[in-house]
Amino acid sequence: MEHHHHHPDHHKPEPPAEKQRSVARALQHIGHDGHSGPVNHRAYQGSTGMKQKHGHAGHDHGAMIADFLRRFWICLVLSVPVVALSMMFQDVAGYQLDFPYREPLVVVLATIIYVYGGWPFLTGMVGELRTRQPGPSRPGMMTLVAVAITAAYVYSVAVSVGWLHGMDFFWELATLIDIMLLGHYLEMKSVAGASRSLELIVQMLPAEAHKVEGGTVKDVKVDVLSVGDVVLIRPGERIPTDGEVIEGGSAVNESMLTGESVPVEKKQRDSVIAGAVNGEGSLTVRVTHKGEDSYLNKVVRMVEEAQNAKSQTQTLADRAAGWLTLISLTVGVLTLIVWLAVGKEPSFAIERMVTVMVTACPHALGVAIPLVVAISTAISAQKGLLIRNRTAFEESRKITAMVFDKTGTLTEGEFGVTRMSVLQPGLDKTALLSTAAALEQQSQHPIAQGIVREANKRGLHLPEVSDFQSITGKGVSATVDGATVRIVSPRYLQEKGIQLPQDAYGSEAETVVFVLINEQLAGYVALADRIREDSREAARRLQQAGIKVYMATGDNQKVADAVAKKLGLDGVYAEVLPDQKVNIVKDLQRQGQFVAMTGDGVNDAPALAQANVGIAVGSSTDVAAETADIILVNSKPTDITNLVEFGRATYRKMIQNLFWATGYNVIAIPLAAGVLYPNFVLSPAIGAVLMSASTVIVALNAQLLKRSMK
């Protein structure tokens, strides 16, 4: 396998205006600046149009959280007089407080609480009932809360106005709304903002292209280009459209798109992909696809499809709430019918029915799961896991197959020196490396940068260089201390008839460059995309947990096999195009596997969206981070094993809490319906005490999660 070694002559810093204008170049740095998760906004200053749109997505989510908190505080303040003035509460607490117009005052306050505090639940219920498609969008939490508060409100108003005899439920209504608002606030706050992955992909395209017409070049908007137009792509620019090279030659960095770690040489007749970054040569390209047919847009469509399919899954709390809604409505209506049938007066029958409906809505359920979520999200974040999609986190316990992208996930995504060899007497490795690094300082090529990094790490002094030249496609040469030094690819040696050293190629995963001094072979440096230190341990721990570990990569088969062998993986998919990554995930899912995918590039986005659990590595492109359910802040593969363990601990805690929150209902609902009448009827007051007790138990139990996730 041949590796071309290509160098630019110089990289001048860009003028600020140029930098502002080109989203393209700003985006080059995304994913390598250590930012994870929420977007690095500075990078997008040049983008137009899209910016406003998705500035709002994050903003809406923040506004929604603030809205819940505001509603909670206002309702809490209004609830104090409602509870204090409630006859039922006065009986329980043993004091008396009455004055003219007490009743109308309570009705007014309770109405404000019902309408203002209950609004999110009432609109939520409409939303849940409207999405009638088969699947999990059955009535959930919002419907359950809305039914309970509406029953309590309507009944209490009827009692206050004198249409029915009995006790009003206003204080029950107020506390229920307060607790549910708090629960929803906690939950929303703990899970990261809305996804903006699709707009981010679109932003990888420059807004303008240099169109060649006759002998002139003029800047036009990318979306006015049509198939057959010719565009010029200057060094360092992002390629604006899919096309075919008709003139020029350059190495193009496609790693963000295809995962191939080495820049790909492009010459006449080769095809280029929109969104890739051009290296140091100029290319003239004929447009082959319009924007909407481009490769990146295919990725957008694949992501959309996968996300739509995934949004069908429902959280545990919603599933529980859905069942409770059905039970509460059924039992409530049955209670009414039975009491009326046995000849009790309507006010008694209605009171029983409302008590059932209010009792069935567990305050505890409102906090049971949000508290666990808030705590587990916080602990996970301390341990380097940002959870964006709660359902995926809850389900991480089911993972049976883990697919890793190679470049940048299992490996570091940048070249490191793996070995060096000196072939000339009187020269040592230090001299070889410092000479090589002195030449390579001029270059932006990943291999060149790998050599310079190694020299810097060792603190080497680099000699002076003069007469620097680039040998197109083959390397660089310069004068160092009076000698002509060249750093070249194996192809140069073959052309000059120089014998390749026997031991030059140790592993398929390496790229080797040769150092010539005065046309004599002085030594070579081997580089490879180094495997992350904890990748091997991560693979082993996942396999111990009974999870099969696979690797999918755009790199070639030999490199992939070399890495997989080192890590002892269960399977390898190499030379994979992005749309094939989605198919790998789908195939595993068809075999009944519960698949997690870990990746860092645009090419991983569709697979991350398709997987049951998508995990982005922290150093990843924003597109990957936005499509993923969970982000590994520290890019450590071993953090994934924590994810599985945390997911299991969190789920256990949620089940316990559901048991406590709903266990109370199992006892309370029949008592509220009046099964033991006339010996015992669960009065709303005793129901309230029981309910508070279950809420306290649930809150304390959630705190215990901190212990089990240490």
C-alpha positions in Angstrom: 0.0 0.0 0.0 1.4 3.3 -1.0 1.3 6.4 1.0 1.9 9.7 -0.7 3.6 12.3 1.2 2.6 15.7 0.2 3.5 19.1 1.5 2.3 22.7 1.2 4.9 25.3 0.7 3.5 27.8 3.3 0.5 28.3 5.4 0.0 32.0 5.8 -2.4 33.1 8.6 -5.7 34.2 7.2 -6.9 37.8 7.4 -9.7 38.1 9.9 -12.3 39.0 7.3 -11.5 35.9 5.4 -11.8 33.9 8.5 -15.2 35.4 9.3 -16.4 34.7 5.9 -15.5 31.1 5.7 -17.4 28.7 7.9 -15.5 26.1 6.1 -12.2 26.7 7.7 -13.6 27.4 11.1 -15.3 24.1 10.9 -12.0 22.4 10.2 -11.0 23.0 13.8 -14.2 21.7 15.2 -13.8 18.4 16.8 -10.1 18.9 17.4 -10.5 21.7 20.0 -11.6 19.5 22.8 -15.1 20.9 22.8 -17.8 18.4 23.3 -21.5 18.4 23.3 -23.2 21.7 23.0 -21.9 23.6 20.1 -18.7 25.6 19.9 -20.5 28.8 18.8 -17.4 30.7 18.0 -16.8 28.4 15.1 -19.9 29.4 13.3 -19.5 33.1 13.1 -19.4 33.1 9.4 -22.4 31.0 8.8 -25.5 32.8 7.7 -29.1 31.8 7.7 -28.7 28.6 9.7 -27.4 30.3 12.7 -30.5 32.1 13.7 -32.5 29.0 13.1 -30.7 26.8 15.4 -29.6 29.3 17.9 -33.3 28.9 18.8 -33.3 25.2 19.3 -31.0 25.5 22.3 -32.7 28.7 23.3 -36.2 27.1 23.3 -35.1 24.3 25.5 -33.5 26.7 28.0 -36.7 28.9 27.9 -38.8 25.8 28.5 -36.8 24.8 31.6 -37.0 28.4 32.9 -40.8 28.4 32.2 -41.3 25.2 34.3 -39.3 26.7 37.2 -41.2 30.0 37.1 -44.6 28.2 37.1 -43.4 26.1 40.0 -42.4 29.1 42.2 -45.6 31.1 41.4 -47.8 28.1 42.1 -45.9 27.2 45.3 -46.5 30.7 46.6 -50.2 30.5 45.7 -50.5 27.0 47.2 -49.6 28.2 50.7 -53.0 30.0 51.3 -54.9 27.3 49.4 -53.6 24.6 51.8 -53.8 26.8 54.9 -57.4 27.7 54.2 -58.5 24.1 53.3 -61.0 22.7 55.7 -59.5 19.2 55.2 -56.0 20.4 56.1 -57.3 22.3 59.1 -59.0 19.1 60.4 -55.7 17.2 60.0 -53.5 19.9 61.5 -56.0 20.7 64.2 -56.6 24.5 63.8 -59.4 26.7 62.6 -59.3 29.6 60.2 -62.5 30.9 58.6 -63.6 34.3 57.4 -66.2 35.7 55.0 -65.4 35.0 51.3 -62.8 32.3 52.3 -64.4 29.9 49.8 -64.4 32.3 46.8 -60.8 33.3 47.6 -59.7 29.7 47.6 -61.6 29.0 44.3 -59.9 32.0 42.6 -56.4 31.0 43.8 -57.0 27.4 42.9 -58.2 28.4 39.4 -55.1 30.4 38.8 -53.0 27.4 39.9 -55.0 25.0 37.8 -54.8 27.1 34.6 -51.3 28.5 35.0 -49.6 25.6 36.7 -51.6 22.9 34.9 -51.2 24.4 31.4 -48.1 22.4 30.4 -49.9 19.2 31.4 -53.2 20.0 29.7 -51.4 20.9 26.5 -49.2 17.9 26.9 -52.2 15.7 27.2 -53.6 17.0 24.0 -50.2 16.3 22.3 -50.1 12.7 23.7 -53.7 12.0 22.6 -53.2 13.5 19.2 -50.2 11.3 18.3 -52.3 8.2 17.9 -49.9 6.3 15.7 -49.3 2.7 16.8 -46.4 2.4 19.1 -45.5 4.0 22.4 -47.1 7.4 22.0 -49.9 6.2 24.1 -51.2 8.4 26.9 -48.3 9.0 29.3 -47.3 11.2 32.2 -49.0 14.4 30.9 -52.4 12.7 30.4 -52.3 11.1 33.9 -51.5 14.4 35.6 -54.1 16.3 33.4 -56.9 13.8 34.2 -56.1 14.0 38.0 -55.9 17.7 38.2 -59.0 18.3 36.1 -61.1 15.8 38.1 -59.9 17.4 41.3 -60.6 20.9 40.0 -64.0 20.4 38.5 -65.2 18.4 41.5 -63.9 21.0 44.0 -65.5 23.9 42.2 -68.8 21.9 42.1 -68.6 21.4 45.9 -67.7 25.0 46.6 -70.6 26.3 44.5 -72.9 23.9 46.3 -73.8 21.6 43.5 -72.3 18.6 45.3 -71.9 17.8 49.0 -68.5 16.8 50.3 -65.0 18.1 50.8 -63.1 20.1 48.2 -59.8 18.8 46.9 -58.2 22.2 46.2 -55.2 21.7 48.4 -54.7 18.3 46.8 -54.8 19.9 43.4 -52.3 22.6 44.4 -49.7 20.2 45.8 -50.1 17.8 42.9 -49.4 20.6 40.4 -46.4 21.9 42.5 -44.8 18.5 42.7 -45.3 17.6 39.0 -43.9 21.0 37.9 -40.8 20.4 40.1 -40.4 16.9 38.8 -40.5 18.0 35.2 -38.1 20.8 35.8 -35.6 18.5 37.4 -35.8 16.1 34.6 -35.5 18.7 31.8 -32.7 20.4 33.5 -30.7 17.2 33.7 -31.0 16.2 30.1 -29.1 18.2 27.5 -30.7 20.5 24.8 -32.6 19.7 21.6 -30.8 18.2 18.7 -29.5 20.4 16.0 -27.5 17.8 14.1 -29.1 18.3 10.7 -28.4 22.0 10.6 -24.8 21.4 11.7 -24.2 19.0 8.8 -25.5 21.7 6.4 -23.1 24.1 7.9 -20.1 22.0 6.9 -20.6 23.3 3.4 -19.2 26.7 2.5 -21.8 29.3 1.5 -20.0 30.3 -1.7 -18.0 28.7 -4.4 -15.4 30.1 -7.0 -17.2 29.5 -10.3 -15.0 29.5 -13.4 -16.6 31.1 -16.5 -14.4 31.5 -19.5 -11.2 32.9 -18.2 -12.7 34.6 -15.1 -13.5 33.3 -11.6 -16.4 34.8 -9.7 -17.8 34.0 -6.3 -21.4 32.6 -6.4 -23.7 31.1 -3.9 -23.3 27.3 -3.7 -27.0 26.7 -4.2 -27.0 28.3 -7.7 -24.4 25.8 -9.0 -25.8 23.2 -11.4 -24.4 19.9 -12.7 -21.6 20.6 -15.3 -20.5 23.9 -13.8 -16.8 24.3 -13.1 -15.5 25.5 -9.8 -12.0 26.4 -8.5 -11.0 25.1 -5.0 -8.0 26.9 -3.5 -5.6 25.4 -0.9 -7.1 24.9 2.5 -10.7 25.5 1.4 -13.6 23.2 2.0 -15.0 21.6 -1.1 -18.4 23.2 -1.9 -20.0 20.4 -4.0 -19.6 16.8 -5.1 -17.6 16.8 -8.3 -14.8 15.4 -10.6 -11.4 16.9 -10.8 -10.6 18.2 -14.3 -7.4 20.0 -13.5 -4.8 20.2 -10.7 -3.7 17.8 -8.0 -3.9 17.9 -4.2 -4.3 15.8 -1.1 -7.8 16.1 0.3 -8.6 15.5 3.9 -11.9 13.4 4.0 -11.5 12.1 7.5 -14.5 14.0 8.8 -16.6 12.4 6.1 -15.2 8.9 5.5 -13.0 8.2 8.5 -10.0 7.5 6.3 -7.1 8.8 8.5 -4.6 9.7 5.7 -5.5 12.5 3.2 -6.4 11.1 -0.2 -4.5 12.2 -3.3 -6.8 13.7 -5.9 -5.8 14.1 -9.6 -7.7 14.4 -12.9 -10.8 12.2 -13.2 -10.9 11.6 -9.4 -14.1 12.4 -7.5 -14.3 14.8 -4.5 -17.0 15.1 -1.8 -18.6 18.3 -0.6 -17.5 19.1 2.9 -14.0 17.6 2.6 -11.0 19.9 3.2 -8.6 20.6 0.3 -4.9 20.3 1.0 -2.1 22.4 -0.5 -2.9 22.2 -4.2 -5.5 24.0 -6.3 -8.2 21.9 -7.9 -10.6 22.7 -10.7 -13.7 20.6 -10.3 -16.7 19.9 -12.5 -19.9 19.7 -10.5 -21.5 16.2 -10.6 -24.4 16.5 -8.1 -26.6 19.3 -7.1 -26.8 20.3 -3.5 -29.8 18.2 -2.6 -28.3 15.0 -4.2 -24.9 15.5 -2.6 -23.4 12.9 -0.3 -23.8 15.1 2.7 -27.5 15.5 2.1 -27.8 11.8 1.8 -26.2 11.7 5.3 -28.8 14.3 6.5 -31.7 12.1 5.2 -30.3 9.0 6.8 -30.0 10.8 10.1 -33.5 12.1 9.8 -35.0 8.7 9.1 -33.1 7.0 12.0 -34.1 9.8 14.5 -37.7 9.6 13.5 -37.8 5.9 14.1 -36.0 6.3 17.4 -38.3 9.0 18.8 -41.0 6.3 19.0 -39.4 4.8 22.1 -40.9 5.8 25.4 -39.4 6.3 28.8 -40.1 4.1 31.7 -42.0 6.7 33.6 -44.3 7.3 30.6 -45.0 3.6 30.3 -45.9 3.4 33.9 -48.0 6.6 33.7 -49.8 5.2 30.7 -50.9 2.1 32.6 -51.9 4.2 35.7 -54.0 6.4 33.5 -55.9 3.5 32.1 -56.4 2.0 35.6 -57.4 5.2 37.2 -60.0 6.0 34.5 -61.4 2.5 34.4 -61.6 2.1 38.2 -62.9 5.6 38.6 -65.7 5.1 36.2 -66.5 1.6 37.6 -66.6 3.1 41.1 -69.1 5.7 40.0 -71.3 3.2 38.2 -71.3 0.6 41.0 -72.1 3.1 43.7 -74.9 4.6 41.7 -76.2 1.1 40.9 -76.4 0.1 44.5 -78.5 3.3 45.1 -76.0 5.7 46.8 -76.6 9.4 46.2 -74.6 10.9 43.3 -72.5 13.2 45.5 -71.1 10.2 47.4 -70.5 8.3 44.1 -68.8 11.2 42.5 -66.6 11.9 45.6 -65.4 8.2 45.4 -64.7 8.5 41.7 -62.7 11.7 42.1 -60.8 10.3 45.1 -59.8 7.3 43.0 -58.6 9.5 40.1 -56.6 11.9 42.3 -55.2 9.0 44.4 -54.2 7.2 41.2 -52.0 10.0 40.1 -49.0 9.4 42.3 -47.2 12.5 43.4 -44.3 10.2 44.0 -44.2 9.2 40.4 -43.7 12.8 39.5 -40.5 12.8 41.5 -39.6 9.1 41.5 -37.9 9.0 38.1 -36.9 12.7 37.6 -34.9 12.5 40.8 -33.1 9.4 39.8 -32.5 10.9 36.4 -31.1 14.1 37.9 -28.8 12.3 40.2 -27.6 9.7 37.7 -27.1 12.5 35.1 -25.0 14.5 37.5 -22.9 11.6 38.6 -22.4 10.5 35.0 -21.3 14.0 34.1 -18.7 13.9 36.8 -17.5 10.6 35.4 -17.3 12.0 31.9 -20.6 11.0 30.4 -23.0 13.7 29.1 -26.4 12.2 28.7 -28.5 13.8 26.0 -31.2 11.2 25.5 -32.6 9.7 28.7 -34.4 6.8 27.1 -31.1 5.6 25.5 -29.4 5.8 28.9 -32.2 3.8 30.6 -31.8 1.2 27.9 -28.0 1.0 27.9 -28.4 -2.0 30.3 -29.7 -4.0 27.3 -26.7 -3.5 25.0 -25.5 -6.8 23.5 -23.3 -5.4 20.7 -20.9 -2.5 20.6 -19.7 -1.1 17.3 -16.7 1.2 17.5 -15.6 3.6 14.7 -11.8 3.2 14.6 -10.2 6.6 13.7 -10.4 9.0 16.6 -12.4 6.6 18.8 -10.3 3.4 19.4 -7.3 5.3 18.0 -6.2 8.8 18.7 -7.0 10.1 15.2 -3.6 11.6 14.7 -0.3 10.1 13.6 2.3 9.3 16.2 5.8 8.0 15.7 5.8 4.2 16.4 9.5 3.5 15.5 12.6 4.9 13.9 15.6 3.3 12.3 19.1 4.7 11.5 20.9 3.2 8.6 23.9 5.5 8.4 26.9 5.2 10.7 27.7 8.3 12.7 24.0 9.3 13.0 21.7 8.6 15.9 17.9 8.6 16.3 17.9 12.0 18.0 19.7 13.6 15.0 17.5 11.7 12.5 14.3 12.9 14.3 15.4 16.6 14.8 16.5 16.8 11.1 13.2 15.3 9.9 11.2 17.6 12.2 13.1 20.7 11.0 12.0 20.0 7.4 8.5 18.9 8.4 7.8 22.1 10.4 6.8 23.8 7.1 4.0 21.3 6.5 0.4 20.9 7.5 0.3 17.2 6.5 -0.8 14.9 9.3 2.3 12.8 9.0 4.5 15.8 9.1 2.8 17.1 12.1 3.2 13.7 13.8 7.0 13.9 13.4 7.1 17.5 14.7 5.0 16.5 17.7 7.3 13.7 18.6 10.4 16.1 18.4 8.6 18.7 20.5 7.7 16.0 23.1 11.3 15.0 23.4 12.3 18.7 23.6 14.7 18.5 20.7 16.6 21.5 19.2 15.7 21.7 15.5 18.6 22.7 13.1 18.2 25.7 10.6 16.8 24.9 7.2 17.3 26.6 3.9 16.2 26.1 0.2 13.0 24.3 1.3 11.1 22.7 -1.6 8.2 20.4 -2.1 8.6 17.4 -4.4 5.0 17.1 -5.7 3.3 14.0 -4.4 6.6 12.5 -3.1 7.9 14.6 -0.2 10.1 17.6 0.7 13.8 18.5 0.4 16.0 21.2 2.0 19.5 22.1 3.0 20.5 21.4 6.6 24.1 22.1 7.7 25.3 22.1 4.1 23.8 18.7 3.3 20.8 18.1 1.0 18.1 16.3 3.1 15.0 14.8 1.6 12.0 13.2 3.3 10.2 11.0 0.8 7.7 8.3 0.2 8.6 4.7 -0.8 7.7 5.6 -4.4 10.5 8.1 -4.6 13.0 5.4 -3.6 11.6 3.1 -6.2 12.0 5.7 -8.9 15.6 6.4 -7.9 16.3 2.7 -7.7 17.2 2.8 -4.0 16.7 -0.5 -2.3 14.0 -0.5 0.4 15.3 -1.7 3.8 14.0 -5.2 4.7 12.5 -4.2 8.0 10.9 -1.0 6.9 7.4 -2.4 7.0 6.6 -3.9 10.4 2.8 -3.6 10.5 0.2 -2.8 8.0 -1.1 0.0 10.1 2.0 2.0 9.7 3.0 4.7 7.2 6.8 4.9 6.6 8.7 8.0 5.4 12.4 7.8 4.4 15.2 10.3 5.2 17.9 10.8 2.5 21.1 12.7 3.2 22.9 13.7 -0.1 20.8 11.0 -1.9 22.0 8.3 0.6 19.4 6.5 2.7 20.0 7.6 6.2 17.0 6.1 8.0 13.3 6.0 8.2 10.5 7.0 10.5 7.3 4.8 10.9 4.1 6.5 12.0 0.6 5.2 12.7 -2.6 6.4 14.1 -1.9 5.2 17.6 -4.4 3.1 19.5 -5.7 4.8 22.6 -4.2 3.6 25.8 -7.4 2.2 27.3 -9.0 0.8 24.1 -7.8 -2.7 24.9 -9.1 -2.6 28.5 -12.5 -1.2 27.3 -12.9 -4.0 24.8 -12.0 -6.6 27.4 -14.4 -5.2 30.0 -17.2 -5.0 27.5 -16.6 -8.6 26.5 -16.6 -9.7 30.1 -20.0 -8.0 30.5 -21.2 -10.3 27.7 -21.2 -7.6 25.0 -19.7 -8.4 21.6 -17.3 -5.7 20.3 -17.0 -4.8 16.6 -15.1 -2.2 14.7 -16.2 -0.3 11.6 -13.9 1.9 9.7 -13.4 3.8 6.4 -9.7 2.8 6.6 -8.4 -0.1 4.5 -8.7 -3.8 5.5 -5.0 -4.2 6.4 -5.0 -1.3 8.8 -8.3 -2.4 10.3 -7.2 -6.0 10.8 -3.9 -4.9 12.4 -5.9 -2.8 15.0 -8.6 -5.4 15.6 -5.9 -8.1 16.2 -4.2 -5.9 18.8 -7.5 -5.3 20.6 -8.9 -8.8 20.3 -12.2 -7.7 18.8 -15.2 -10.0 17.9 -15.4 -8.7 14.3 -14.2 -6.0 11.8 -15.8 -4.1 9.0 -13.3 -2.2 6.9 -13.4 0.2 3.9 -16.9 1.0 5.0 -18.7 3.9 3.5 -21.0 5.9 5.9 -24.2 4.6 4.5 -22.8 1.1 5.1 -22.2 1.9 8.7 -25.9 2.4 9.1 -26.4 -1.0 7.5 -24.0 -2.7 9.8 -26.0 -1.4 12.7 -29.3 -2.4 11.1 -28.0 -5.9 10.3 -27.0 -6.5 13.9 -30.4 -5.2 15.0 -32.1 -7.6 12.6 -30.2 -10.4 14.3 -31.8 -9.3 17.5 -28.8 -7.5 18.9 -29.3 -4.3 21.0 -26.7 -2.1 19.4 -24.5 0.7 20.7 -22.4 2.7 18.3 -19.5 4.8 19.2 -18.0 7.3 16.7 -16.7 10.8 16.2 -17.2 11.9 12.6 -19.9 13.1 10.2 -19.7 9.6 8.6 -20.8 8.1 11.9 -23.9 10.4 12.4 -26.4 8.2 10.6 -25.2 5.1 12.4 -25.2 7.0 15.8 -28.8 7.9 15.1 -29.8 4.4 14.0 -28.2 2.6 16.9 -30.2 1.9 20.0 -27.6 3.9 21.9 -25.4 6.3 20.0 -22.3 7.5 21.8 -20.1 10.3 20.5 -16.5 10.7 21.6 -15.8 14.1 23.2 -13.2 15.2 20.6 -15.8 14.5 17.9 -17.3 16.8 15.3 -20.3 18.6 16.5 -22.5 16.7 14.0 -21.6 13.4 15.8 -22.1 15.0 19.2 -25.5 16.3 18.2 -26.8 13.0 16.8 -25.6 10.9 19.7 -27.6 10.1 22.8 -24.5 10.2 25.1 -21.2 12.0 24.8 -17.9 10.8 26.2 -16.3 14.0 27.5 -12.8 12.6 28.0 -12.8 10.4 24.8 -11.9 7.4 27.0 -13.4 4.2 25.6 -13.3 2.7 29.2 -16.0 5.3 30.1 -18.4 3.3 28.0 -18.1 0.4 30.4 -19.1 2.8 33.2 -22.1 3.8 31.0 -23.4 0.2 30.9 -22.8 -0.2 34.7 -24.4 3.2 35.5 -27.3 2.4 33.2 -28.0 -0.8 35.1 -27.8 0.8 38.5 -30.1 3.7 37.4 -32.6 1.3 36.0 -32.7 -0.8 39.2 -33.3 2.4 41.2 -36.1 3.5 38.8 -37.8 0.2 39.2 -37.6 0.4 43.0 -39.0 3.9 42.9 -41.8 2.9 40.6 -42.6 0.1 43.1 -42.7 2.5 46.0 -44.6 5.2 44.0 -47.2 2.9 42.6 -47.2 0.4 45.4 -49.1 3.0 47.4 -51.6 3.3 44.6 -52.3 -0.5 44.5 -53.4 -0.2 48.1 -55.0 3.2 48.0 -57.1 2.9 44.8 -59.4 0.1 46.0 -59.7 1.8 49.4 -60.5 5.1 47.7 -63.1 3.3 45.6 -64.7 2.1 48.8 -64.2 -1.7 48.8 -64.2 -1.7 52.7 -67.3 0.6 52.9 -68.8 1.3 55.4 -66.1 0.1 57.8 -63.4 2.1 56.2 -63.2 4.6 53.4 -60.0 6.2 52.4 -60.7 9.9 53.1 -58.8 12.3 50.8 -56.9 13.4 54.0 -55.5 10.0 54.8 -54.8 9.5 51.1 -52.8 12.7 51.2 -50.7 11.6 54.2 -50.0 8.2 52.6 -49.1 10.0 49.4 -46.6 12.3 51.1 -45.0 9.3 52.8 -44.5 7.5 49.5 -43.0 10.7 48.0 -40.5 11.0 50.9 -39.5 7.3 50.6 -38.9 7.7 46.9 -36.8 10.9 47.3 -34.6 9.2 49.9 -34.2 6.1 47.8 -33.1 8.2 44.8 -30.3 9.6 47.0 -29.0 6.1 47.6 -28.1 5.9 43.9 -25.0 8.0 44.7 -23.7 5.0 46.7 -24.3 2.4 44.0 -22.7 4.5 41.3 -19.5 5.2 43.1 
